[in-house]
Amino acid sequence: MNIKRALISVWDKIGLVDFAKELCRKGVSIVATHGTYNFLRSNGIDASEVEQLTGYHELLDGRVKTLHPKIFAAVLAKLSNPEHLQQLYELGVQPIDMVVVNLRPLAKVSDEKSLLESIDIGGLALLRAAAKNYRDVVPVCDHNDYATILESLDQCGDVVLQQRRRLCAKAFSLCGEYDLAVYKAVCELFAIGPEL
């Protein structure tokens, strides 16, 4: 089994219980952000919290959860690069082989504070990092992909390259769509035209 460790941070928890249970059954250890961790534990799924990896609690009322060198080094390390592996060793972290993230939806509001507070930062950064390193990290941003991922793991103990590429493209597409939605919401709220 090539997937040994998954980082999960999801807003929409559809299908997550069955997916996470199957990952655990296959020997995958799960690291999760606080809300996802509580959800998994309340459903009898073994997981550890991100703060156990980073040594930091969530900061700034939850604005900073996963934005930490230990997290991003574990996601961005190229497993074929001995120097990357040495740096992970020096940091005291193991690679993360799968990132399961879906994004907090933008608030449909007419005030600046609510809109800005609803913008997802860490989830986007994690998805982009996982997609950039898709050969070593499986980027998962859609619960509709859970079944095919588990099927691939059952068949060969890994997520095959073509499927990884599809998941990579899907993650970048979601990030682009999300950024465009933020741009449009900010322009509408601030009464800024498309010409900037």
C-alpha positions as CSV (number, residue, x, y, z in Angstrom):
1,M,0.0,0.0,0.0
2,N,1.6,3.3,-1.1
3,I,-0.8,5.6,0.7
4,K,0.3,5.6,4.3
5,R,-0.8,9.0,5.6
6,A,-3.7,11.3,4.7
7,L,-4.4,14.8,5.7
8,I,-8.2,15.6,5.8
9,S,-9.8,19.0,6.2
10,V,-13.3,19.1,4.8
11,W,-16.2,21.5,5.1
12,D,-18.6,19.2,3.4
13,K,-18.5,15.8,5.1
14,I,-20.7,13.9,2.7
15,G,-19.3,10.3,2.4
16,L,-16.4,11.1,4.7
17,V,-17.2,8.5,7.3
18,D,-17.2,5.5,4.9
19,F,-14.1,6.8,3.1
20,A,-12.1,7.4,6.2
21,K,-13.1,4.1,7.7
22,E,-11.9,2.3,4.5
23,L,-8.6,4.3,4.6
24,C,-8.1,3.2,8.2
25,R,-8.9,-0.4,7.3
26,K,-6.2,-0.2,4.7
27,G,-3.7,1.0,7.2
28,V,-3.7,4.7,6.3
29,S,-3.1,7.0,9.3
30,I,-5.3,10.1,9.3
31,V,-4.3,13.6,10.4
32,A,-7.2,16.1,10.5
33,T,-8.0,19.7,11.3
34,H,-9.9,20.3,14.5
35,G,-13.5,20.2,13.2
36,T,-12.8,17.3,10.9
37,Y,-10.9,15.5,13.7
38,N,-13.9,15.9,16.1
39,F,-16.3,14.6,13.4
40,L,-14.1,11.6,12.6
41,R,-13.6,10.7,16.3
42,S,-17.4,11.1,17.0
43,N,-17.9,8.5,14.3
44,G,-15.4,6.1,15.8
45,I,-12.6,6.8,13.4
46,D,-9.0,6.9,14.6
47,A,-7.3,10.2,13.7
48,S,-4.7,12.6,15.1
49,E,-5.0,16.4,15.1
50,V,-2.9,18.7,12.9
51,E,-1.6,20.4,16.0
52,Q,0.0,17.1,17.1
53,L,2.1,17.4,13.9
54,T,2.8,21.1,14.0
55,G,3.1,21.7,17.8
56,Y,0.7,24.6,17.4
57,H,-3.0,25.1,18.2
58,E,-5.2,26.8,15.6
59,L,-4.4,30.5,15.6
60,L,-6.4,33.7,15.0
61,D,-9.8,32.2,15.6
62,G,-9.2,29.3,13.2
63,R,-7.8,31.5,10.4
64,V,-4.5,29.5,10.7
65,K,-4.8,25.8,10.9
66,T,-2.6,24.1,8.3
67,L,-0.4,26.9,7.2
68,H,2.8,25.5,8.7
69,P,6.2,24.4,7.3
70,K,5.8,20.9,8.7
71,I,2.5,20.4,6.9
72,F,3.6,21.9,3.6
73,A,7.0,20.1,3.6
74,A,5.2,16.8,4.2
75,V,2.9,17.6,1.2
76,L,5.5,19.1,-1.2
77,A,8.4,16.7,-0.6
78,K,9.4,14.7,-3.7
79,L,9.8,11.2,-2.4
80,S,12.5,10.4,-5.1
81,N,14.7,13.3,-3.8
82,P,17.0,12.2,-1.0
83,E,17.6,15.8,0.1
84,H,13.8,16.3,0.5
85,L,13.6,13.1,2.6
86,Q,16.6,14.2,4.7
87,Q,14.9,17.6,5.4
88,L,11.7,15.8,6.4
89,Y,13.7,13.7,8.8
90,E,15.3,16.8,10.2
91,L,11.9,18.3,10.7
92,G,10.7,15.2,12.4
93,V,7.7,14.6,10.0
94,Q,6.6,11.8,7.7
95,P,5.4,12.5,4.2
96,I,1.7,13.0,3.5
97,D,0.5,10.8,0.7
98,M,-3.1,12.1,0.3
99,V,-4.7,15.5,0.9
100,V,-8.5,15.4,1.2
101,V,-9.9,19.0,1.2
102,N,-13.1,20.7,0.1
103,L,-13.5,24.4,0.5
104,R,-15.6,26.5,2.8
105,P,-18.3,28.1,0.7
106,L,-18.3,31.8,0.2
107,A,-20.9,33.6,2.2
108,K,-23.6,35.2,0.2
109,V,-23.7,38.4,2.1
110,S,-23.7,42.2,1.6
111,D,-21.0,43.1,4.1
112,E,-17.3,43.1,3.8
113,K,-16.5,41.4,7.1
114,S,-18.6,38.3,6.5
115,L,-17.4,37.9,3.0
116,L,-13.7,38.2,4.0
117,E,-14.1,35.8,6.9
118,S,-15.7,33.2,4.7
119,I,-12.8,33.1,2.2
120,D,-10.9,29.8,2.5
121,I,-7.1,30.2,2.5
122,G,-5.5,27.0,3.9
123,G,-7.7,24.6,2.0
124,L,-6.7,26.3,-1.3
125,A,-3.1,26.3,-0.4
126,L,-3.2,22.6,0.5
127,L,-5.0,21.6,-2.7
128,R,-2.6,23.5,-4.8
129,A,0.4,21.9,-3.0
130,A,-1.0,18.4,-3.4
131,A,-1.9,19.0,-7.0
132,K,1.6,20.4,-7.7
133,N,3.1,17.2,-6.2
134,Y,0.4,14.8,-7.6
135,R,2.9,12.1,-8.4
136,D,3.6,11.7,-4.7
137,V,0.4,13.1,-3.1
138,V,-3.1,12.3,-4.2
139,P,-5.2,15.5,-4.2
140,V,-8.9,14.8,-3.4
141,C,-11.4,17.7,-3.5
142,D,-14.6,15.9,-4.4
143,H,-16.5,13.3,-2.4
144,N,-17.7,11.8,-5.8
145,D,-14.1,10.5,-6.2
146,Y,-13.9,8.6,-3.0
147,A,-15.3,5.3,-4.4
148,T,-12.9,5.2,-7.4
149,I,-9.9,6.1,-5.2
150,L,-10.8,3.2,-2.9
151,E,-11.3,0.9,-5.8
152,S,-7.9,1.8,-7.2
153,L,-6.3,1.2,-3.7
154,D,-8.1,-2.2,-3.6
155,Q,-6.8,-3.2,-7.1
156,C,-3.1,-2.1,-6.8
157,G,-2.5,-0.5,-3.4
158,D,-2.1,2.9,-5.0
159,V,-3.9,5.5,-7.1
160,V,-2.8,5.0,-10.6
161,L,-1.0,7.8,-12.5
162,Q,-3.8,8.7,-14.9
163,Q,-6.2,9.0,-12.1
164,R,-3.8,11.1,-10.1
165,R,-3.5,13.4,-13.2
166,R,-7.3,13.7,-13.4
167,L,-7.4,14.5,-9.7
168,C,-4.6,17.1,-10.1
169,A,-6.5,18.8,-12.9
170,K,-9.7,18.7,-10.9
171,A,-8.0,20.3,-7.9
172,F,-6.5,23.2,-10.0
173,S,-9.9,23.7,-11.7
174,L,-11.6,24.0,-8.3
175,C,-9.0,26.4,-7.1
176,G,-9.4,28.6,-10.2
177,E,-13.2,28.5,-10.0
178,Y,-13.0,29.5,-6.3
179,D,-10.6,32.4,-6.9
180,L,-12.9,33.6,-9.7
181,A,-15.9,33.5,-7.4
182,V,-14.0,35.4,-4.7
183,Y,-12.9,38.0,-7.3
184,K,-16.5,38.4,-8.5
185,A,-17.9,38.7,-5.0
186,V,-15.3,41.3,-4.0
187,C,-15.9,43.3,-7.2
188,E,-19.7,43.2,-6.6
189,L,-19.3,44.2,-2.9
190,F,-16.9,47.0,-3.6
191,A,-18.7,48.1,-6.8
192,I,-15.6,47.6,-8.9
193,G,-16.0,47.1,-12.6
194,P,-14.3,44.3,-14.6
195,E,-11.7,46.8,-16.0
196,L,-10.1,47.2,-12.5
